[in-house]
Amino acid sequence: MLEEVERWLAGRSWSAADRPLDRLLAAKARDPRRGSVSVVLPALNEEATVGAIVGTIRAELMEKVQLVDELLVIDSGSTDATAEVARKAGARVVHRDAILPRIPALPGKGEVLWRSLLVTSGDIVCFIDADLKDFSADFVSGIVGPLLTDPEVQFVKAMYDRPLGDTAGQGGRVTELVARPLLNLHWPQLAGLVQPLGGEYAVRRSLLERLPFPVGYGVELGLLVDALHTVGLDALAQVDVGVRKHRHQDGQALGRMAAAIYRTAQLRLSRGHLVRPALTQFERGEEGFVPRTHPVDTEERPPMCEIDEYVSRRAA
């Protein structure tokens, strides 16, 4: 590991307990213009978990204390009761297709995160996945904390244990098999990130609006790499929030995720002409193995500060 990364680990890795809520509220009160917080949950068919997450954030961080100013669920086309459950729990719910309708929406998590910048107003934007179980408000307060108390920090990732079923530490298979090797080999300054692909992170709007967004699974790696090049390692940080439990994908879904993440890295390593990739996987059918070919996410949205509607909204 680089000496620079060892120093970063010592100075930019914290626990959620390092910043109690009273300290965060005091920091927010000192500079309310720079301390407004928007929490965004991208959601697709998450009726089983989204309500508890929304309810916890609203009760603990909006009603009991006023740390979070805005709580949105962006529905990316759910066919279940995700939107209704989220709304009843206290979130503002916006459908992906209602945001920036002049640009047809593409499928993918990154697309939803990108569009969320147009319907949020916080100076700090905190993304939380909507499939978490046993959710704690520390996931939000922990990663927002450094942004409220340290003006030099601009991007904070959550770190946590990821059990796979009843087995501790075996979650995050794409992280260990794809993302971590890629980062260590090509962006060794990011080798200290415990959960580089985690969906829980908080970022200053002033940085997010300058970054391109891969529309699919590659969004977390893409934002992290681009943030490193834009603001430098010392502007990045991570906070331990405990244990993350969520729904696990099957092996084939993980394969598609891995291909998209590899492609996102490839684009950042070489911006020249690349053939649009596809991934062929196999499923056993009645007469043997059947090939299934899937396109790999390659689209990226430009920095939001280049979108006319966003510029007009921020100037108003």
Disulfide bonds with the S-S distance in Angstrom:
none
